[in-house]
Amino acid sequence: MGRLAVDIGGTFTDLVFFDDQTGDLTAEKSLTTPKDLTKGIQNSITLANVNTKAVSFFVHGGTTVINAITERKGSKTALITTKGFRDVLEIARGNRPDLYNLRFQKPKPFVPRRLRFEVEERIDTTGGIIKPIVLNDLNTIVEKCSKEKVEAIAIIFLHSYASPRHEILCAEYLRKQLPKVSVTASHEITREWREYERANTAVLNAYVQPTVHKYFDRLETSLREQGFSCPMHAMQSNGGTASFSWARSHPITLVESGPSAGVNAAALVGNLCEEKNVIYLDIGGTTAKCSVIKNGQVEVTTEYKLEWTRTNPGYPVKVPVVDIVEIGTGGGSIAWFDKVNSLKVGPVSAGADPGPACYSQGGIEPTVTDAKLITGVLDPKYFAGGRIKLDIKKAKTAMEKIAFGLKTDVISAAESVIRLADADMINALKLISIQRGHDPRDFVLVVGGGGGAMHAATLGRELGVREIIIPLYPGYFSAWGMLATEPRRDFVLTRLMRADNIELQQIIDIFKELNAEAQAYFSTDKDLDSKSISVEARIDLRYQGQEHWVGVPVDIKKINIEKFLSDFHVAHERAYTFRLDDSPIELVNFHLTATAAVPRPKINKISNNKKAKQLYKTYRKVFFSEDGDHDTKVLERELLPAGYTDYGPLLVEEKSATTLVHPEQKLFVDEIGFLHISQKK
C-alpha cells in the first residue's frame, strides 16, 4: 500500500507516490491539460506506472480555484445582505496602497450592483436580534435570481459572526426554493469580523463553488474508474488537508492549495537540516512563490489578499492561508516590450498549451525557459528526463524579437530576460524578508519547483543568505510536501471584550466551544485516530483604539490571563517597536488550530561510496551573465555520493530540475542527498 499526491501547476502536473512497504518513492510529471485537468492526472499516473488499487491515501492540490478567479471564469453570482449594506463590496476600504496615484481605481466587485440584494433584518454585535428576518421577503429575490439565471448566491448579514441564526434561516430557504443554485452563507466560511472582508470571502466562495463542485465530481469519477478506492483529500491553503466533500463546500480554502504544501515541505527540509529559519522559493512554469519560516513555524494568516500588488489593494480572503507572496514570473513567463519599449517578463505565461517556443507545440513567444536553453543551462535532450525534446532553433527564433528590440545578439537578449526575471524574484524575496525586518544572513534559502534550482544560486547570492539548499525531487516539491501534510482545520471566532473586565471562565468556555467543533469535524473521518488530534491556540489582542491586532499563543490547558497580556506587550513591541503598558487591552479573535497526525514518508540516507563511477556526464558552455561564459562540468545528481564536494561553475542535472552553481560557489552533498550551495571562503 502507498500514499499518492498530485499537484496541478500551470505548466506541469506533478505526481509523487510513496510505497509504505518498500520505502520507495516514485516521481513523475506530465504536461498540464487545461481543457480537462483530469487528463493530466491520468497521464501522470500512467507514466509513473502506479498500481491504483494499492493506493491507500490520495491527496490533490492545484490551481482550479485561483485560476477560476484570476481568469474571471467563475459562476454568475448574487449577494444578499442586510438592508443598507448592498454596496459594501463597492465601498471596500479607504486605505489605498498607492497613496499618491490620482488615477487609482478600486478593484471591480465580482457581483454587479443589480445582483446585490437587501433584506430587512438586524443582529447586534453581541448576537442579539434587533429586527427578525422575514423569509417571505426573499420571494422577490428568488424570482429575480431565477430570471437572471444566477448560479450561486452569497449571504452576508451584519454581525453574523456573533450569531448566524438569520444566515442559517436564509440559506435553508434559498436552498429549498433554488435547489440547483449553490448557496454560501458567510458564517460557513468565516466567523471573524470585518464586514467587507467577510462579504468578499463569501462571494468568492460562491463564485467558484459550481466550478469546483463539477471538477471534483469529474476527478473523483475518473479516479474511481482507474481503480482508486481510498479516501480522497484536497490540499488546503492553511497547510493542511481536507476531504473532497469539505473542499466542495469550502472551495475558497483551496485558493493557495499547491504553494502551501511547498511551504510545509520547506519547513520539513529545514528541520532535517537543523535550520530553524528558512526562506522558501518555488519557481514554477507560471509563477514564483516565496514565504518565510521563522523558528521552524509556518506563518498562517487570515489577512490574505488575492491579486494584491504595491498599487492594487486586491481582494481580501478571510480564511487561513499560509503567508505567501506570489508574482507572475516563472519558466513559461513571456518576455515582451511595453508601450515605452521597456523589456518586461510576465505576468502572462505560455503555460502548457502552447508552452514555450522550444517545446515545439505551437508557442512562438520568447520565455524564460527559452532563455535558459539558449544560455546553455538546459540540455535540449534531457529536459524532463529526456521525455520532452527542446528545440533550440525555435527558442532562438522567438528570442530574436527581444534581440531586435534591445539592438543586441540573441544570447545577450536571453541573458537580459533571465536577469530581469531574477530581479523580479529578488524583489519578492526582499518583500518577505528584509522589508519585514528579517536579516537574510540568518536564513537559508530552500527552493522547489521546476525552475527553482536554476535560479537559486543567483538569487541566494544576491539576497545574501547563509546557504542555499536544493532538496530531493525539487521539481515535484509541492507534491512531495503533500505527502508530509496532515489533516488540519482552523477555527476562528471573534469575541470583542476588554481585558480588565474579562473572567477566566469566559475564555475557557470559548476554547471549549472551538475544541468541541474540532472534535466533531475530525470524527467524520473514520480513518483518523481521535487520540492523534492535537490543538494549538492563540488570542488576537490590541490596545484599545487600535485598528489591527497581534496574535499571542496560549496554552488552553492552563490559561493564565496575566501571562498572555504580558506576552502581548512583548509581541507588540517586537512588531511595532513600542508598547503601551498603561493602555487598556482588548481581546478580539480566538483561534484554535486542530491537526491530526498521519504517517509521513521517511527519507533514507544515501550512499557515501567514493568509488562510484564517473560522476560527470560532459562539459558544455554556459553563459553566466556578469560572471562570463565558462566550460561547465555537468554532474548527474543520482550518482553523487554523500559528502561529495565540488566548486563552480557546475550544472547538476536530474529528471525534474537542473541546478546551477556559479563560479566562486561551493557545492556539498549531505547524507540524505540534499545539495548545499555556499560562497567559497
C-alpha positions as CSV (number, residue, x, y, z in Angstrom):
1,M,0.0,0.0,0.0
2,G,1.1,3.6,-0.5
3,R,0.3,7.3,-0.5
4,L,-0.2,9.3,-3.7
5,A,0.0,13.1,-4.2
6,V,-0.8,15.0,-7.3
7,D,-0.1,18.8,-7.8
8,I,-1.5,20.6,-10.9
9,G,0.5,23.6,-11.9
10,G,0.2,26.0,-14.8
11,T,2.6,24.0,-17.0
12,F,3.1,20.6,-15.4
13,T,1.1,18.1,-13.4
14,D,3.4,16.5,-10.8
15,L,2.9,13.1,-9.1
16,V,4.7,11.5,-6.1
17,F,4.0,8.0,-4.9
18,F,5.4,6.6,-1.6
19,D,5.3,2.9,-1.1
20,D,4.8,2.2,2.6
21,Q,6.2,-1.3,2.5
22,T,9.4,-0.8,0.5
23,G,10.0,2.9,1.3
24,D,10.5,3.6,-2.4
25,L,9.4,7.0,-3.8
26,T,8.3,7.4,-7.4
27,A,8.0,10.8,-9.0
28,E,6.7,11.7,-12.4
29,K,5.3,14.7,-14.3
30,S,3.3,15.4,-17.4
31,L,2.1,18.5,-19.2
32,T,-1.0,20.0,-17.6
33,T,-4.1,19.7,-19.8
34,P,-6.0,23.0,-19.3
35,K,-9.1,21.9,-21.2
36,D,-9.6,18.9,-18.9
37,L,-7.2,18.8,-15.9
38,T,-8.1,15.2,-15.1
39,K,-6.3,14.0,-18.2
40,G,-3.1,15.5,-17.0
41,I,-3.5,13.4,-13.7
42,Q,-4.3,10.3,-15.7
43,N,-1.2,10.8,-17.8
44,S,1.0,11.2,-14.7
45,I,-0.4,8.1,-13.2
46,T,0.2,6.1,-16.4
47,L,3.8,7.4,-16.7
48,A,4.6,6.6,-13.1
49,N,3.0,3.1,-13.6
50,V,1.2,3.3,-10.2
51,N,-0.9,0.4,-9.2
52,T,-4.1,2.4,-8.3
53,K,-5.6,-0.4,-6.2
54,A,-2.5,-0.2,-3.9
55,V,-3.1,3.4,-3.1
56,S,-4.3,3.8,0.5
57,F,-4.3,7.7,0.5
58,F,-4.8,10.3,-2.2
59,V,-4.2,14.0,-1.9
60,H,-4.6,16.6,-4.6
61,G,-3.6,20.2,-4.9
62,G,-3.9,22.6,-7.8
63,T,-4.8,25.9,-9.3
64,T,-8.5,25.3,-10.1
65,V,-9.8,27.9,-7.6
66,I,-7.2,30.6,-8.2
67,N,-7.4,30.2,-12.0
68,A,-11.2,30.5,-12.0
69,I,-10.9,33.8,-10.0
70,T,-8.0,35.4,-11.8
71,E,-9.3,34.4,-15.2
72,R,-12.9,35.5,-14.2
73,K,-14.3,32.2,-15.2
74,G,-16.4,31.5,-12.2
75,S,-20.2,31.4,-12.0
76,K,-22.8,34.1,-12.2
77,T,-23.2,35.2,-8.5
78,A,-25.7,37.2,-6.5
79,L,-25.2,38.7,-3.0
80,I,-27.9,39.0,-0.3
81,T,-27.1,41.3,2.7
82,T,-28.6,43.4,5.4
83,K,-30.6,46.4,4.3
84,G,-28.3,49.4,3.8
85,F,-25.2,47.3,3.1
86,R,-25.5,46.2,-0.5
87,D,-22.7,48.4,-1.6
88,V,-20.1,47.1,0.9
89,L,-18.2,45.4,-2.0
90,E,-18.1,48.6,-3.9
91,I,-17.1,50.8,-1.0
92,A,-14.4,48.4,0.1
93,R,-11.6,50.0,2.2
94,G,-10.5,53.6,2.1
95,N,-6.8,52.9,2.7
96,R,-5.0,52.7,-0.7
97,P,-1.7,51.0,-1.3
98,D,-0.6,53.6,-3.9
99,L,-1.4,56.8,-1.9
100,Y,-0.4,59.4,-4.5
101,N,-1.9,57.7,-7.6
102,L,-4.5,60.2,-8.7
103,R,-5.9,57.7,-11.3
104,F,-6.4,54.9,-8.7
105,Q,-9.4,52.7,-9.3
106,K,-10.8,50.2,-6.8
107,P,-10.9,46.6,-7.9
108,K,-14.2,45.7,-9.6
109,P,-16.6,43.7,-7.4
110,F,-17.3,40.1,-8.5
111,V,-21.1,40.8,-8.1
112,P,-22.6,43.6,-10.2
113,R,-25.0,46.0,-8.3
114,R,-28.1,44.7,-10.0
115,L,-27.4,41.3,-8.4
116,R,-26.8,42.7,-4.9
117,F,-30.0,42.4,-2.8
118,E,-31.0,43.7,0.6
119,V,-33.1,42.1,3.4
120,E,-34.8,43.6,6.4
121,E,-33.1,42.1,9.4
122,R,-30.6,43.1,12.0
123,I,-28.5,41.5,14.7
124,D,-26.3,43.4,17.1
125,T,-22.6,42.9,18.0
126,T,-23.4,40.6,20.8
127,G,-25.7,38.3,18.7
128,G,-29.0,39.8,20.0
129,I,-31.8,40.2,17.5
130,I,-32.8,43.8,16.8
131,K,-35.1,43.1,13.8
132,P,-36.2,39.5,12.9
133,I,-35.8,38.3,9.4
134,V,-39.0,37.9,7.3
135,L,-38.4,34.9,4.9
136,N,-41.3,35.9,2.6
137,D,-39.3,39.0,1.7
138,L,-36.9,36.6,-0.1
139,N,-39.5,35.6,-2.7
140,T,-38.9,38.7,-4.9
141,I,-35.1,38.0,-4.7
142,V,-35.7,34.3,-5.7
143,E,-37.7,35.4,-8.7
144,K,-35.0,37.9,-9.8
145,C,-32.2,35.3,-9.4
146,S,-34.2,32.8,-11.4
147,K,-34.8,35.4,-14.2
148,E,-31.1,36.3,-14.3
149,K,-30.1,32.7,-14.3
150,V,-27.9,33.1,-11.2
151,E,-25.7,30.0,-10.5
152,A,-24.5,30.9,-7.0
153,I,-25.6,33.1,-4.1
154,A,-23.6,34.5,-1.2
155,I,-25.3,35.6,2.0
156,I,-23.6,38.1,4.4
157,F,-25.6,39.7,7.2
158,L,-24.3,42.3,9.6
159,H,-22.7,40.8,12.8
160,S,-23.4,37.2,11.7
161,Y,-20.0,36.3,13.2
162,A,-21.7,36.9,16.6
163,S,-24.9,35.0,15.7
164,P,-25.5,33.2,12.4
165,R,-29.2,32.4,13.0
166,H,-30.5,34.7,10.3
167,E,-28.0,33.5,7.8
168,I,-29.0,29.9,8.6
169,L,-32.7,30.6,8.0
170,C,-32.0,32.5,4.8
171,A,-29.7,29.8,3.4
172,E,-32.1,27.0,4.2
173,Y,-34.9,28.9,2.5
174,L,-32.9,29.6,-0.6
175,R,-31.7,26.0,-0.9
176,K,-35.3,24.8,-0.9
177,Q,-36.5,27.5,-3.4
178,L,-33.4,27.3,-5.7
179,P,-32.1,23.7,-5.4
180,K,-29.8,24.0,-8.4
181,V,-28.1,27.1,-7.1
182,S,-25.0,27.0,-4.9
183,V,-25.6,28.9,-1.7
184,T,-22.8,30.2,0.6
185,A,-23.5,31.8,4.0
186,S,-20.6,33.8,5.3
187,H,-20.6,32.1,8.7
188,E,-19.9,28.7,7.0
189,I,-16.6,30.1,5.7
190,T,-15.5,32.6,8.3
191,R,-16.7,33.8,11.8
192,E,-14.1,36.6,12.0
193,W,-15.4,40.1,12.0
194,R,-15.0,42.9,9.3
195,E,-18.0,43.2,7.0
196,Y,-16.2,43.9,3.7
197,E,-13.7,41.1,4.1
198,R,-16.3,38.6,5.1
199,A,-18.6,39.7,2.2
200,N,-15.8,39.3,-0.3
201,T,-14.8,35.9,1.0
202,A,-18.3,34.6,0.9
203,V,-18.8,36.0,-2.6
204,L,-15.5,34.4,-3.9
205,N,-16.5,31.0,-2.3
206,A,-19.9,31.2,-4.1
207,Y,-18.2,32.4,-7.3
208,V,-16.0,29.3,-7.7
209,Q,-18.2,26.7,-5.9
210,P,-20.1,25.4,-9.0
211,T,-16.8,25.1,-11.0
212,V,-15.0,23.3,-8.2
213,H,-18.0,21.0,-7.5
214,K,-18.1,19.9,-11.1
215,Y,-14.3,19.5,-11.2
216,F,-14.2,17.3,-8.1
217,D,-17.1,15.2,-9.3
218,R,-15.3,14.6,-12.6
219,L,-12.0,14.0,-10.8
220,E,-13.5,11.5,-8.3
221,T,-15.3,9.7,-11.1
222,S,-12.1,9.5,-13.1
223,L,-10.1,8.1,-10.2
224,R,-12.7,5.5,-9.2
225,E,-12.8,4.3,-12.8
226,Q,-9.0,3.9,-12.6
227,G,-9.3,1.6,-9.6
228,F,-9.0,4.0,-6.7
229,S,-11.0,3.0,-3.6
230,C,-9.1,5.0,-0.9
231,P,-10.1,8.2,0.9
232,M,-9.5,11.3,-1.2
233,H,-8.2,14.6,0.2
234,A,-7.6,18.1,-1.1
235,M,-4.7,20.3,-0.1
236,Q,-5.9,23.5,1.7
237,S,-4.3,26.9,1.8
238,N,-3.7,26.7,5.6
239,G,-1.1,23.9,5.1
240,G,-3.5,21.0,5.9
241,T,-5.7,18.6,4.0
242,A,-9.4,18.1,4.0
243,S,-11.8,15.6,2.4
244,F,-13.2,16.2,-1.1
245,S,-16.7,16.8,0.4
246,W,-15.4,19.6,2.6
247,A,-13.5,21.1,-0.4
248,R,-16.6,21.1,-2.4
249,S,-18.5,23.2,0.2
250,H,-15.5,25.4,1.1
251,P,-13.5,25.9,-2.2
252,I,-12.1,29.2,-1.2
253,T,-10.0,27.4,1.3
254,L,-8.1,25.9,-1.7
255,V,-7.0,29.3,-3.1
256,E,-3.3,28.6,-2.5
257,S,-3.5,24.9,-2.4
258,G,-0.2,23.8,-4.1
259,P,2.1,26.5,-2.8
260,S,1.1,25.9,0.9
261,A,2.3,22.3,0.5
262,G,5.6,23.6,-0.7
263,V,6.0,25.8,2.4
264,N,5.2,22.7,4.6
265,A,7.9,20.8,2.7
266,A,10.4,23.6,3.1
267,A,9.8,23.6,6.9
268,L,10.4,19.8,6.9
269,V,13.7,20.3,5.0
270,G,14.7,23.0,7.5
271,N,14.0,20.6,10.3
272,L,16.0,17.8,8.6
273,C,19.0,20.2,8.1
274,E,18.6,21.6,11.7
275,E,17.8,25.0,10.2
276,K,15.0,26.9,12.0
277,N,15.0,30.0,9.8
278,V,14.1,29.3,6.2
279,I,13.2,31.5,3.2
280,Y,11.3,29.3,0.7
281,L,11.1,30.0,-3.0
282,D,9.1,27.9,-5.5
283,I,9.5,28.7,-9.2
284,G,7.0,27.0,-11.4
285,G,6.0,27.5,-15.0
286,T,3.7,30.4,-14.4
287,T,4.5,32.0,-11.1
288,A,7.1,32.3,-8.3
289,K,6.0,31.9,-4.7
290,C,8.0,32.7,-1.6
291,S,7.5,32.5,2.2
292,V,9.4,32.9,5.4
293,I,9.6,30.1,8.1
294,K,10.8,31.6,11.4
295,N,11.8,29.3,14.3
296,G,10.5,26.3,12.4
297,Q,7.0,27.7,12.3
298,V,5.0,28.2,9.1
299,E,3.1,31.5,9.2
300,V,-0.6,31.3,8.6
301,T,-2.7,34.5,8.2
302,T,-6.3,35.5,7.7
303,E,-5.2,38.8,6.1
304,Y,-4.5,37.2,2.7
305,K,-5.3,39.4,-0.4
306,L,-5.8,37.9,-3.8
307,E,-4.2,39.9,-6.7
308,W,-2.6,42.3,-4.2
309,T,0.3,44.4,-5.6
310,R,2.0,47.6,-4.4
311,T,-0.5,49.5,-6.5
312,N,-3.6,47.3,-6.2
313,P,-5.4,46.5,-2.9
314,G,-6.6,43.2,-4.3
315,Y,-9.5,41.1,-2.9
316,P,-9.4,40.1,0.8
317,V,-9.9,36.4,1.6
318,K,-10.8,35.9,5.3
319,V,-9.7,32.3,5.6
320,P,-6.5,30.9,7.0
321,V,-3.8,30.9,4.3
322,V,-0.1,30.2,4.5
323,D,1.6,33.6,4.3
324,I,2.9,33.6,0.7
325,V,4.0,36.3,-1.7
326,E,3.3,35.4,-5.3
327,I,4.5,37.0,-8.5
328,G,3.7,36.3,-12.2
329,T,7.3,35.2,-13.1
330,G,8.1,31.6,-13.9
331,G,9.7,29.4,-16.5
332,G,6.9,30.0,-19.0
333,S,6.7,33.7,-18.5
334,I,6.7,35.6,-21.8
335,A,9.3,38.4,-22.4
336,W,7.8,41.5,-24.1
337,F,8.1,45.2,-24.6
338,D,5.6,47.7,-23.2
339,K,4.4,50.9,-24.8
340,V,7.6,52.8,-23.9
341,N,9.7,49.9,-25.2
342,S,10.9,48.7,-21.8
343,L,11.6,45.0,-21.5
344,K,9.1,43.1,-19.3
345,V,8.9,39.4,-18.2
346,G,5.5,38.0,-17.3
347,P,2.9,38.0,-15.8
348,V,1.5,36.4,-19.0
349,S,2.7,32.8,-19.3
350,A,2.9,30.4,-22.3
351,G,1.6,27.8,-19.9
352,A,1.4,24.2,-21.0
353,D,-0.5,24.9,-24.2
354,P,1.1,26.1,-26.4
355,G,4.1,26.3,-24.0
356,P,7.5,28.0,-24.6
357,A,8.7,28.1,-28.2
358,C,11.3,25.4,-27.5
359,Y,8.5,22.9,-26.6
360,S,7.6,22.8,-30.4
361,Q,3.9,22.8,-29.5
362,G,3.0,26.0,-31.3
363,G,4.4,28.6,-29.0
364,I,6.2,31.4,-30.7
365,E,6.8,33.9,-27.8
366,P,10.2,34.1,-26.0
367,T,10.1,32.8,-22.4
368,V,12.4,32.3,-19.5
369,T,12.7,28.6,-20.4
370,D,13.8,29.5,-23.9
371,A,16.4,31.9,-22.4
372,K,17.8,29.2,-20.1
373,L,18.1,26.8,-23.1
374,I,19.9,29.4,-25.2
375,T,22.4,30.2,-22.5
376,G,23.3,26.6,-22.1
377,V,21.7,25.9,-18.7
378,L,19.2,23.4,-20.1
379,D,20.2,20.3,-22.0
380,P,17.8,20.0,-25.0
381,K,18.0,16.2,-24.9
382,Y,17.5,15.7,-21.2
383,F,14.6,18.0,-20.3
384,A,12.1,16.1,-18.1
385,G,14.5,13.2,-18.2
386,G,14.7,13.2,-21.9
387,R,10.9,12.8,-22.4
388,I,10.5,16.3,-23.8
389,K,13.0,17.3,-26.5
390,L,13.7,21.0,-26.7
391,D,14.3,22.8,-30.0
392,I,17.0,25.5,-29.6
393,K,16.4,26.8,-33.1
394,K,12.8,27.7,-32.3
395,A,13.9,29.2,-29.0
396,K,16.4,31.5,-30.8
397,T,13.9,32.4,-33.4
398,A,11.5,33.5,-30.7
399,M,14.2,35.4,-28.9
400,E,15.1,37.4,-32.0
401,K,12.3,39.9,-31.4
402,I,13.9,40.7,-28.0
403,A,17.4,40.9,-29.5
404,F,16.0,43.3,-32.2
405,G,14.3,45.5,-29.5
406,L,17.5,45.6,-27.4
407,K,19.7,46.0,-30.5
408,T,21.9,43.1,-29.4
409,D,22.5,39.4,-30.2
410,V,20.3,36.5,-29.2
411,I,22.5,35.3,-26.4
412,S,22.7,38.7,-24.8
413,A,18.9,39.1,-25.2
414,A,18.4,35.8,-23.4
415,E,20.7,36.9,-20.6
416,S,18.7,40.1,-20.3
417,V,15.4,38.1,-20.0
418,I,17.0,35.9,-17.2
419,R,18.4,38.9,-15.3
420,L,15.0,40.7,-15.4
421,A,13.2,37.6,-14.2
422,D,15.8,37.2,-11.4
423,A,15.3,40.9,-10.5
424,D,11.5,40.4,-10.1
425,M,12.1,37.4,-7.9
426,I,14.7,39.2,-5.8
427,N,12.1,42.0,-5.2
428,A,9.6,39.4,-4.0
429,L,12.2,37.7,-1.7
430,K,13.2,41.1,-0.2
431,L,9.5,41.9,0.3
432,I,9.0,38.9,2.6
433,S,12.4,39.1,4.3
434,I,14.2,42.5,4.5
435,Q,11.1,44.6,4.4
436,R,9.6,42.6,7.2
437,G,12.6,43.1,9.4
438,H,14.4,39.8,8.8
439,D,18.1,39.6,8.1
440,P,18.7,37.1,5.2
441,R,22.1,36.3,6.6
442,D,20.3,34.5,9.4
443,F,18.4,32.3,6.9
444,V,18.9,29.5,4.5
445,L,17.2,29.5,1.1
446,V,15.2,26.4,0.2
447,V,14.0,26.1,-3.3
448,G,11.5,24.0,-5.1
449,G,9.6,23.9,-8.4
450,G,10.9,23.0,-11.8
451,G,12.7,26.3,-12.2
452,G,13.9,26.9,-8.6
453,A,17.2,25.1,-8.8
454,M,18.2,27.0,-12.0
455,H,17.8,30.4,-10.3
456,A,18.7,29.5,-6.7
457,A,22.4,30.2,-6.8
458,T,22.0,33.6,-8.4
459,L,19.1,34.7,-6.1
460,G,20.7,33.3,-2.9
461,R,23.9,35.2,-3.6
462,E,22.1,38.4,-4.4
463,L,19.9,38.1,-1.3
464,G,22.8,37.2,1.0
465,V,21.5,34.1,2.6
466,R,23.9,31.9,4.5
467,E,23.3,28.8,2.4
468,I,21.1,27.5,-0.5
469,I,19.5,24.1,-0.1
470,I,18.2,22.1,-3.1
471,P,16.1,19.2,-1.6
472,L,15.4,15.9,-3.2
473,Y,12.9,16.0,-6.1
474,P,12.8,19.8,-6.4
475,G,10.6,19.7,-9.5
476,Y,8.0,17.7,-7.5
477,F,8.4,19.6,-4.3
478,S,4.8,20.7,-3.7
479,A,3.5,17.2,-4.4
480,W,6.2,15.8,-2.1
481,G,5.1,18.2,0.6
482,M,1.5,17.0,0.3
483,L,2.6,13.5,1.4
484,A,4.1,15.1,4.6
485,T,1.0,17.2,5.2
486,E,-1.5,16.4,8.0
487,P,-5.3,16.9,8.1
488,R,-5.9,20.3,9.6
489,R,-8.7,22.9,10.2
490,D,-8.5,26.3,11.7
491,F,-11.4,27.6,13.9
492,V,-11.6,31.4,14.4
493,L,-14.2,33.2,16.4
494,T,-14.5,37.0,17.0
495,R,-15.5,37.9,20.6
496,L,-14.6,41.5,21.4
497,M,-14.0,42.1,25.1
498,R,-12.0,44.3,27.4
499,A,-9.2,42.5,29.3
500,D,-9.9,44.4,32.6
501,N,-13.5,43.1,32.5
502,I,-12.9,39.6,31.5
503,E,-13.2,36.4,33.6
504,L,-11.1,33.3,33.1
505,Q,-14.2,31.1,32.6
506,Q,-15.3,33.2,29.6
507,I,-12.0,32.3,27.8
508,I,-12.2,28.7,28.8
509,D,-15.8,28.4,27.5
510,I,-14.8,29.9,24.1
511,F,-12.0,27.5,23.6
512,K,-14.2,24.6,24.8
513,E,-16.7,25.5,22.1
514,L,-14.0,25.6,19.4
515,N,-12.4,22.4,20.7
516,A,-15.8,20.6,20.5
517,E,-16.2,21.8,16.9
518,A,-12.8,20.4,16.1
519,Q,-13.5,17.0,17.6
520,A,-16.9,16.9,15.8
521,Y,-15.1,17.8,12.5
522,F,-12.5,15.1,12.7
523,S,-14.9,12.5,14.0
524,T,-16.4,12.3,10.5
525,D,-13.2,10.7,9.2
526,K,-13.2,7.1,10.2
527,D,-9.5,6.7,9.2
528,L,-8.3,9.1,11.8
529,D,-7.5,8.1,15.4
530,S,-9.1,10.6,17.8
531,K,-6.0,10.3,20.0
532,S,-3.9,11.7,17.2
533,I,-5.6,15.1,17.2
534,S,-3.6,17.9,18.7
535,V,-4.6,21.6,19.1
536,E,-2.8,24.9,19.3
537,A,-4.5,28.1,20.4
538,R,-3.9,31.8,20.2
539,I,-5.7,35.1,21.0
540,D,-5.5,38.2,18.9
541,L,-5.2,41.3,21.2
542,R,-4.8,45.0,20.6
543,Y,-4.6,48.3,22.6
544,Q,-8.0,50.0,22.8
545,G,-8.5,52.3,19.8
546,Q,-6.2,50.4,17.5
547,E,-7.3,49.0,14.2
548,H,-5.1,45.9,14.0
549,W,-4.0,43.3,16.5
550,V,-1.2,41.0,17.4
551,G,-1.6,37.2,17.9
552,V,-0.3,35.6,21.2
553,P,-0.1,31.8,21.7
554,V,-1.9,30.4,24.7
555,D,-2.0,27.0,26.4
556,I,-5.7,26.1,26.7
557,K,-4.9,23.5,29.4
558,K,-3.7,26.2,31.8
559,I,-4.8,29.6,30.6
560,N,-3.1,32.5,32.5
561,I,-4.6,35.9,31.8
562,E,-1.6,37.8,33.2
563,K,0.8,35.8,31.2
564,F,-0.8,36.3,27.7
565,L,-1.3,40.0,28.5
566,S,2.4,40.3,29.3
567,D,3.2,38.3,26.2
568,F,1.1,40.7,24.2
569,H,3.1,43.7,25.3
570,V,6.3,41.9,24.3
571,A,4.9,40.8,20.9
572,H,3.6,44.3,20.2
573,E,6.9,45.9,20.9
574,R,8.6,43.3,18.6
575,A,6.2,44.0,15.8
576,Y,5.8,47.8,16.1
577,T,8.8,48.9,18.3
578,F,6.7,50.3,21.1
579,R,4.4,49.2,23.9
580,L,1.8,50.9,26.0
581,D,1.8,49.3,29.4
582,D,-0.9,51.6,30.9
583,S,-3.3,51.4,28.0
584,P,-6.4,49.2,28.1
585,I,-6.2,45.9,26.1
586,E,-8.9,44.3,24.1
587,L,-9.3,40.6,23.2
588,V,-10.5,40.3,19.6
589,N,-10.2,36.9,17.9
590,F,-9.9,33.4,19.4
591,H,-8.0,30.9,17.2
592,L,-7.9,27.1,17.5
593,T,-5.8,25.0,15.1
594,A,-6.6,21.3,15.1
595,T,-4.2,18.8,13.4
596,A,-4.4,15.0,13.1
597,A,-1.2,13.1,13.0
598,V,-0.7,10.8,10.0
599,P,2.3,8.7,8.8
600,R,4.9,10.6,6.9
601,P,7.3,9.3,4.2
602,K,10.8,8.6,5.6
603,I,13.9,9.9,3.9
604,N,16.7,7.4,3.8
605,K,20.4,8.2,3.8
606,I,22.2,7.9,0.5
607,S,25.4,6.0,-0.2
608,N,28.8,7.6,0.6
609,N,30.6,5.3,-1.8
610,K,33.5,7.4,-3.1
611,K,34.3,4.7,-5.7
612,A,31.2,5.4,-7.7
613,K,31.7,5.6,-11.4
614,Q,32.5,8.8,-13.2
615,L,30.2,11.5,-11.7
616,Y,30.2,14.0,-14.5
617,K,28.4,13.5,-17.8
618,T,30.1,16.1,-20.0
619,Y,31.1,19.7,-20.3
620,R,29.2,22.4,-22.0
621,K,29.5,26.1,-22.4
622,V,27.2,28.1,-20.1
623,F,26.7,31.9,-20.1
624,F,26.7,33.1,-16.5
625,S,25.8,36.7,-17.4
626,E,28.0,39.0,-15.3
627,D,30.3,36.0,-14.5
628,G,31.0,35.5,-18.1
629,D,30.8,32.2,-20.1
630,H,32.5,29.0,-18.9
631,D,33.0,25.5,-20.0
632,T,30.9,23.9,-17.2
633,K,31.1,20.4,-15.7
634,V,27.7,18.7,-15.8
635,L,27.0,16.2,-13.0
636,E,24.3,13.5,-12.7
637,R,22.6,14.0,-9.3
638,E,21.7,10.4,-8.8
639,L,25.4,9.4,-8.9
640,L,26.6,12.0,-6.3
641,P,27.6,10.3,-3.0
642,A,27.1,11.7,0.5
643,G,29.9,14.0,1.4
644,Y,30.7,15.0,-2.2
645,T,32.2,18.4,-2.6
646,D,32.9,20.4,-5.7
647,Y,33.3,24.0,-6.9
648,G,31.6,26.0,-9.6
649,P,31.0,26.5,-12.4
650,L,28.8,23.4,-12.3
651,L,25.5,22.1,-13.5
652,V,23.7,19.2,-11.6
653,E,21.1,17.5,-13.7
654,E,18.2,15.3,-12.7
655,K,14.8,14.4,-14.3
656,S,12.9,17.3,-12.7
657,A,15.4,20.1,-12.4
658,T,18.8,21.5,-13.3
659,T,20.9,23.1,-10.5
660,L,23.2,25.9,-11.5
661,V,26.3,26.6,-9.4
662,H,28.2,29.9,-10.2
663,P,32.0,30.3,-10.2
664,E,33.2,31.2,-6.7
665,Q,30.5,28.9,-5.2
666,K,30.8,25.6,-3.4
667,L,28.6,22.5,-3.8
668,F,28.2,20.0,-1.0
669,V,26.0,16.9,-0.8
670,D,24.7,15.9,2.7
671,E,23.9,12.4,4.0
672,I,20.3,12.4,2.7
673,G,21.2,13.8,-0.7
674,F,20.3,17.4,-0.3
675,L,22.5,19.8,-2.3
676,H,24.0,22.7,-0.4
677,I,25.4,25.8,-2.2
678,S,27.5,28.4,-0.5
679,Q,30.1,31.0,-1.3
680,K,33.7,30.0,-1.3
681,K,35.5,31.2,1.8
